[in-house]
Amino acid sequence: MRAIWGTLLVYGVAFVSVFGLQLVAVTALLTWRTGAVDLDRDGLSALLVAVPASSLTLIAIALVAAGRPRSWWLRLVPSAMPAREILVMVAGILALSQALESLVLLLGLGTGPALEWMTRTMGSTTPLGLALAIVVVGVLAPIGEELFFRGYMLTRLRQAWSPGPAILVSAIAFGIIHGEWVHGLLAAGIGVYLGLVAERAGSVVPAMICHAVNNTASVLLSAWVGSPHGRALNATLLVAMGLVVVWALGRLRRAWPIAA
């Protein structure tokens, strides 16, 4: 129980720190530049300060809270998952991300204010802005989030729990920190998948790769395509992508470590 409460306390510190530093960074930048905060007009600037603020905070807290050796406690160790299986997991997370998006659109929930704002921001940005967004959203954010949630948090919870509860709780915590309920539900679903990948691999590195590819694809699709429209298209995507997810999870299950 001590490991559980200690981990949840660290998560609480991370939660407050992430939102506090994001608010300070975005408000300071936009007020300095324009004299007022306008997230639609200055969306890219807000993104380029908010994401590094949260990601670097998560990295710092994970490094400070982890025990020694940090490489073990943060799962920064060589992966037990072959490269070809990592490619399968990448296909799975891309499919899962699209399936979840199509599901919430079919249910009439939309993708939530955060993702809708991201789509608007990426749709109106320049090529340079898109490249910078890929660096911070596609690379930096996955490193910070995976290091904290699948590196630090999942590893700590596994000291007290079996894989299932530890993966679920860390995924829910991952969803909550995204700040609004639709985006949070989508993130929690992705978090369960990434937790399974990290447990199978015995390393956080394959989860980082999956997360980075997924975020990069999301940025590019937001800039070039946006969300799919129409019930027929989303229903087709849901079924097709769902089959890919089932295939990826089947591969993951067959290769699951016996000790787990």
N, C-alpha and C positions, 0 to 999 in steps of 0.2 A: 504493500500500500504506500510505503514511503516513496518508492520510485514513481508511482502514479501521481500522487499529490505534488511531488517536486516537479514533475514534467508539466502538469497543468498550471502550476505557478509560473514556470518559465514561459509557457504559452501566454498566460495573462499579461506578463511583462511585454512579450513580443507584440501582442495585440494592441496594447495601449501605445507602445513606442511606434509601431508602424503607422497607425492612424494619426498620432500626434505629429510625427515628423513629416508625413505627407501633407498634412494641413499647413504646417508652418512653411514648408518648402514651396508649395504651390501658391499660397497667399503672398509670401514675400516676393516671389518672382513676378507674379502677375500684377501686384500692386506697384512694384518698382517700375515695371515696363509700361503700364497703361493707367495706373492710378485707380483701377477697379478690377475686380475679379470677374472674368467672363470666360467660362470654360468652353463655350462653343467657338468664340472668336480666337481664343488662344489655346485650343485643345492640344496641339502638338507640344507646345512649350510646357503645358501642365503635365503631359505624359512623360516628357523627358526629364522632369525633376521628380515627379511622384514615384515612378517605378524604381529609379536608382535609390531614392530615399528608403523605400520599403525593402528592396532587395538587399542593400548593404546592411540595413538594420538586422534582417533575419540572419545574414551571414555572420555578423558580429556576435549576435546573441548565441547562435549555435556554437561558434568557436569558444566563447567564454563558458557556456553551460556544459559543454561536453567534457567528459572525463578523459583521462589519459590511458592509453594512447588515443589521440583524437581521430586518427585514421580509422580505428576500429569502431569507436563510439559514433562516428558520423558515416560509417560504411564507405569511406573513401579507400576502398580496397579493390584489387582486381576482381572482375566479374566472373562468376561461374557460368554465365550464359554465353553460348557461342555467338559469334557475330551474325550468323544467319538467323538465329532466333531473335536477336535484337531487332533485325529488320522486320520480322513478323510482328513483334510488339509495337514497332513504329506504325506499321499498317493498322494494327488494332486500335491504337489510340486515335489515329486520324479518323478511322471509321466510327469509333465511339463518340468523338467530338461532334461529328456531323449527325449521327443518329440522335444524340441528345438534343442538338439544336432543332432538328426536324420535329422531334417529339414535342418540345415546348411550343413550337410554331403551330403544330396541328392542334394542340390543346388550347390555342388562343392566348397563351401567356406572354408571347413575345420573348425576346432574348434578355430583357431587362435593361434598365437605364444605362448601366455601365457598358455593356457590349454594344448597345445602340449608339452611345456616344463614341465609342471606339470606331465603329463603322463610319460614322459621319466624319470623324477626325481623319481617319486613314483615306477616306474617299476624296478628301479635298487637299491632301498634302502633296508636296513636291517629291521628286525622286530622292533628293537628299534627305528630306524628312522621313520618307519611307525607309531608307537605309538606316537612319538613326533609330527609328522605331523597331526595326528588326534587331539591332544590337541590344537595345534595352529590354524590349518585351520578349524577343525571341531567344536571347542568350542570357542576359543578366538575370531576368526574373526567374527563369527555370533553375538557374544555379542556386539562387537564394532560397527559393521555395523548396526545392528538393533537399538541399542541405539541412534545412530546418525540419521540414515535415517528415520526409522519408529517411533522412539521415539521423538527425537528433531525436525527434519525437517518437517515431516508430521504433527505433532501436531501444529507447528507454522503456517504452510501454511493453516491449517484448520481454523485458526482464520479469514482468509480473503476469503477463497475459499470453495466451496462445495467439497465432497469427491473425485469426478472424477479428476478435475484438480490438486488437491493437491497430490493425489496418483501418477498421471502421471508424474508431475514435479519431485517429490522426486525419482521416479523410474528412470527417465532419468539421474538425478544427480548421482544416484547409479551406473548406467551403465557407465557414463563418467569417474568416479573415478577408474574404472577397467583398464583404460589406453590404450586399443586398441579396434578397432571397432567391431570385431566379438564377442570377449568376452564381450564387453560393451553392445551389442545388446542382448546377452543371459542374462546378468545380469539385464538389464532393464526389460525384460520380467518377470524374476523371481521377480524383485522389484515390479511390478504391482500386482502380486499375493500376495506377502507378505504385501503390503499396504492394500489390501482388507481384508486379515486376521486380521491385526492390527485394522482396522476400525470396523470390525464385532465384535472383541473381546473387544474393548475398552481398550486394553492392548497390550504392545509390547511383552509380554512373549510368547504367542503362536507363534508369528512370529519368535522369537528367537529359539524356539524348532524346528519349520519347517526348518529354515535355518541351524541349527546345524545338524539335521539328513541328510539334503541334502548334505551339505559339507562333512560330514563323509562318506556318501555313495560314493560321488565323489572321495574322496581320496582312498577308498578301491577298487573301480572299476578301478581307474587309475593304482593301484598297481597290481591287479590280472587279469584284463580283457583288459583294454584299450577301445578305441572307437569301436563300432560295425562296421563291414565291410560288404560291399555289398549293392546294391540298394534294392534288395528284402527284406533283413532283416531290413534295415532302414525304408523302406516304411511300413512294417508291424508294426514296433515299433511306428512309427509316428501315424498310425491310432489307434492302441491299446491304447497307452498312451494318445492320444488326447481324446479318449472316457472317460478315467479315469479323465482327467482334467475337461471335461464338467460335469461329475457327481459331482466332488468336488465343482465346481463353482455353480452348481444347488443347492447343499445342503447349500452353503454359502448364495446364494440369498434368499432362502426360510426363512432363519433365520436372515435376515438383520434387524437391529434395525429400528423401524418405524420412529424414530426421524431423522434418516439419510436421 
